[in-house]
Amino acid sequence: MNRQIVGIVFALSVCIICVYTQMTTTESPLLINCVNKLTDKVWSQCFETIAPKWNLNGTSIGNWTLKQHCCGNWDSLDCYLKEAKAKCNAEEIAEVEKFINEAKKDESIIFSVSTDGIVTESITAADCKKQKYGYHESGCQQMFVYE
């Protein structure tokens, strides 16, 4: 698998985790321990699973549609949770579930575009929900269709 694509997915996941830890008063060592157990292979397997469904291969991340960002993100979170349940202990899994619940809140940032370190555009969970692309909402139940 293309390491650049794996890097993009990893960067998205890390970005979401960073948002989560910034929203809490302290970083969760249990969350970090569990995330560290998810190897590059896990990240790439999750991407390989969701990429065809949301037509993410061969498209620059900056050119993805709102549907691709939102639905791909939710499917990624589901995949990571599944993998965490196989590799992490109960306390760590609880922190991953807490993180996913935080990521579903309206103010949570799904994706940010930045230029020279300045965020120029952000997609939030609320943006996804407005278009029916919220977590497990109807817009994310169907495969990608060219719009």
N, C-alpha and C positions, 0 to 999 in steps of 0.2 A: 504494500500500500504506500502511496505517496506520503512521505514524511511531512510535507508541507500541509497536507490535508489533516493528518493526525495532529499536527501542531496547532492548526486552526481550531479543531474541536477541543483540544486540551486547553487552549487559550480561552475559549468560550467558557469552558467549565470552571477554570481557575477564576475568570472574571466574575462569574456568578458566585463562586465561593467567597471571593474577596468582598463582594457586595454584602453577602450574608454576614461575614465576620465584622464588617464595618457597621452593620445595623445592630450588632449586639455589643454589649459593654466590654466583653472579653472574648478573646478567641477561644474556640472550643478545641482543646487538645484531642478529644475523642473524635471529632469530625476530621481533624487533620490526620490523625492516626489511620482512620479508615480510608481517607482519600489516598494516603501514601501506599496503602495496600493494593490499590487499583493501578496496576502497571500500565505502561504504554500499550501493551497488547490489549488490555481491557478497553482503553480509550479507543483504539483503532477498531476493535471488534464492534463496539457500540456504534461508531461512525459508519462502518461497513453495513450495519443493519439498517440504519435510518437513512443513509445517503440516497439509495435508490428510491425509497418511498417518497422523499421530498425533493428529489431531483437536485441534490447538492453537489454532485460530482461535476467537475469541469466548469463550475460557475464560481467566480470570485465572490468571497463572502460579502464584500461591499455591494454586490449586485443582487443578492438574494432578496426575494419579495418578503413582505411582512409575514405572509403565511409560512414561508420557508424558515424564517427566523423563529417564529413563535412555535410552530408545530414541531420543527426539528429540535428545538430546545426542550420542549416537554417530553418528546420521545427519548431524548438523550438522558434526561433526568430519570425517567422510568428505567432505562437500561442500566444506569449507574446504580440505582437503588437495588435492582435485581442482582447486580454483581456484588454490591456491598453486603447484601444478605447472605451471599455465598462465602464471603471472605472476612467479614468483620464480626466482632462480638456484639451482644445484644445492646450494650450501652452505646457503642459506636453507631450501630444501626439506628438507634433512637435519635442520635444527633443528625444523621443523614436525613431521616424523615423530617426532623425539625427544620433543617435547611431547605428541603424541598417545599415544605409548607410556607416558609418565608419567601421563597422564590416565586410562589404563586400569588403573593400579595400584590395589590395594584401598583404600589410604588416601587416594586422591585425592578431593577434594570435587567432586561434580557440581553441587550446588545448595545454597545456604545461605539460610535465612530469618533476617533480623535485625530486631530492634526496638531503636530508639534506639542503633544501632551495636553491639549485643550479639547475637551469633549465638545464636539460640534453637533452631535445628534445622538439621542438615546431612544431605545425602544423599551417601553415598560410593559409589565404584565397587563396593565390597564389598556394600553394600546392594542394588545392582542385580544383582550376580551371585547373591546368595542367592535371588532370585526368577526366575532364568534370564533376566534382562534385561541381562546383561553384553555387552560389545562383540561383536557378530555372533553372539550366542547365540540359541538357538531362540525364546525369548520375544520377541525383537525382529525376527524374520523375518516375522511376520504383521502385517497392518494392525491398526489400533486397533479393538477390539471393546468396546462398552460393557459394563462389568462390573457 
